[in-house]
């Protein structure tokens, strides 16, 4: 799973080599020729070296991205916890004030209408002040969280660009190895090509290639097959990495900025509305 999350699972061990060979039926026709065996083995070793380097690099970069995301999550958690604590403090102070108001109302005669009205007006003003304070705090924390997410987006995009550029450099070495393999394959198959040209092939060669032109076409197609498979590997890495990044950034803004803000504003308004409803339902005649 880690290798897949690092986008280098196709580069582990001999994975790319086997993928290249499996996608190259034209090249496979040469593998049974004695002079080709050594060339193939050397090609495999060069691919292994390049893949080992990019695979290790990919895991290291994955760890860096994981740490970066972990730091982001912790920063968001701390900021939200601090905001929640500040909000609870304001609400606690308001509820203490509310309890004091109720006690004053209990101790006030219903004949003292003007006093009751002042107490209720003050209570109503306190509710509004609490709403303003909670909403002001929410605007501040919303901006802070958005800025944290923007900073993370900048960092993670830079890290991904660095990762992809280096992957492309390593895969360019794989293409060089494929080009070198093709050149050596042409050299190794030259004796067979000459015999085919003279119409003097042995039985195995005759079964593999009916004539020199067929062998030449297979060599050319093999080169194209292998380069195309390396290109596909590179494109797949780029696509997966970019898709992961876009999904992560989108989910961050949606969950940590937009949805969190909407939920918090709704929560504040519901609490304030409940306090106003309770205030409006007070039966002053029973006080």
N, C-alpha and C positions, 0 to 999 in steps of 0.2 A: 504493500500500500504506500509506503514511504517513497519507493522508487517511482511509482505512478504520480504521486503528488509533486515529486521533483521534476516530472516530465522527461525523465531519462530512462524509463524502464526498457525501452526498445534498444538502448545502448549498453545494457548490462551483459557482460561476458561476450558470448558469440552471437547474441541475438541479432545484431545488424548483419553480420556475415551470413547467417542462415537465411535471414529475410531477403538479402540480396540474391543469394544463390537460388532460393525458392522462386524468386520472381524472374529468373533468367533461364528459361528452358533452352535457349540457344547456346548459352555458355556451358550448360550442363553436358552438352554433347561432346565437349572437349575433355571432360574430366577423366575419361577412361584411357586417354592417350598417355603413354608412359612419360614423355618429355614434359607434359603439362603439370604433373603432380607436384613437383618442386616449386613451380611458379605459383600454384594455387596455395600451397602451404605458406610461402613467404607473404603472399597477399593477405592471407588470413591473419598472420602475425601483425602486419602493419595496421590492419583494421582493428585488431584487438588493442594495440597500443593507443591508437587515437580514441577508441571508444572508452577505454579505461580512464583516460584523462578527462574526457568530457563527462563521463559518468560520475567520477569523484567530484569534479567541479560542480556538477548539477546538485549533488547531495549537499555540498557545502553551502551553496547558494540557497537551497531549500531551508537549511537550518537558519540561515540569516533572515530569510523572509518569515520563518516561523517565530523567531525571536521578536522581529519587528511587529508582527501582528499581536504577539503576546503582550508587548509593551503598550500597544494601542488599547487592547481590551482592558488592561489594568488601569490605564489612564482614564478610560471612559467609566470604569467601575468606580474609581475613587471620586471622580467629578460628580457622578450621579449620587453617590452615597453622601457626599458633602452637601449637595443641593437638597437631598431628602432630609438630612439632619436639620438644615437651616429652615426648611419648610415646617417640619414637625415642631421646631422651637417656636416659630411664629404662631402656629395653631395652638400649642400648649398655652402660650401667653394669652391668646384670645379666649380659650376655654376657661382660664382662670378669671379673666375679666368678666366673662359671661356668668360664671358662678357668683361673682361679686355683685353683678347687676341683679341677678335673681334674688339674692339675699336682701339687697336694698329694696327691691319691689315688695318682698315679703314684709319688710319693716315699714312700708309706706302705706298710709291709709288711702283707700280708694277715693276719699274726698279730696285728697291732694292731687288733683288732676294735672295741674301745671308741672308739679315735680315729676310725676309719672311720665308726662310727655317729654320732659327734658331727659330723663333717664333713657327712655326708649329711643329718642332722637340720637343721643350719644351712642347708644348700642348699635343703632342702624349705621351711624358714621364709622364705628369701629369695624363693622362687617365690611364696609366699602374699603376702608384702609387696609384691612387684611387682604382683600382681593387684589388691591393695587400692589401690595408688597409681594404677594405670591406670584403675581403675573410679571412684575419687574424682575424678580429673581429668575423666573422661567425664561424670560427674554435673554438674560445674561448667560445662563447655563446653555441655552440653545445655541447662542453664538459661539460659546466656548467649544461645545461639542462639534459644531460644524467646522470650526477652525482646526481642531485636533484631527478630524477626519480628512480635511484638505491637506494638512501636513503629511499625514500618513499616505494619502494618495500620491503626493509628489515623491515621497521616499520609495514607495513600493514600485512605482512606475520606473523610477531610475534604476532600481535594483533589477527589475525585469529586463530593461533595455540592456544592461550590462551582461546579464545572464544570456540573453538571446544572441547578442553580438559575439560572445565567446563561443557559444554553441555553433554558430555559423562558421567561425574560424576553425574550430575542430573538425566540423563536417567538411570543410573545404579540404582539409588534409585527407579525409576519406575519399573525396573525389580525386585528389592527386594520386592516392594509392590505386584507385580504380583505373585511372588513365595509365599509370605505370604498369599495372597488371595487364591491361589491354596490349600495350606495346610489347611486353615480354611474351604474352600469349601469341601474338603474331609471329614473333621470332621463333618460339617453341614449335609452332605448327607449320613453319616454313617447309621442313622436310616432307611433311605429309602433303602440303599443297603442291610441292614439286612433283611428287609421285602421281597425284591426281591429274596434274597437267599433262603428264606423260601417259596417262591412262594405265598406270602400273601400281595401283593401290593394293594393299593386302585386304583380306576379307573384312576385318574389323573396320578399316578406314572406308571401304566401299559401302558398308552398311550405314556408317555415320554420315558420310558425305558422298553423294553420287558423282560430284564433280567439284572442281576448284572454285567455281563461281558460288556454289552453295556454301562452301566453307567460308569464303570471303564475306558473303552476306550474313552468315551466322556470327562471324567475328564482329562485324559492324553493329549488328542488332544486339549482341551481347553487351557491347560497350554502352549503347543507349539504354538498355534495360537496367544496368547496374547504376548508372548515373541517375536515372529516373527514380530508382528506389531510394537512393540517398536523398534526392530532392524531396521525395514524399516524406521521408523521416524528418527532415528539417521543417517542412511545412506543417507536419503534424505537431511537432514540438511548439512551433510558433503559435499555431491555432489554439492548442490546449492552454498554453501559458497566458495568452491574451484573453481567452474566454474566462479562465479562472480569475484573472485580475479584474476584468469588467464586472463579473458577477459579484466578486467580493466588494468592490467599490460601490456598486449599485445597492447591495444589501446593507452596507454600512449606512449610507445616506438614508435609505428607506426605513431601516429599523432604528438606528441610533439617533438620527436627526429628525426625519419627518414624522414617523409613527410615534416615537417617544414624545416628541413635542405635542402632537395631537392628543395623545393619551393623557399627558400631564395637564394640558389646558382643560380638557374635559373633566379630569379629576378635580381640578381647582374649582371649576364652575359648578360642578355637582355639589361640592361641599358648601360653597358660598350660597348656592340656591337653597340648600337644605336649611341653612341658618336663617336666611331671609323668610323662608316659608314658616319656619318655627316662630320667628318674630311676628309675622303677620297673623299667626294663629293664636297668639296670646289673648286670653280672655281677660281683658283688663277689669271687667266687672267682677271677676272672681278673685282679683288680687286684694 
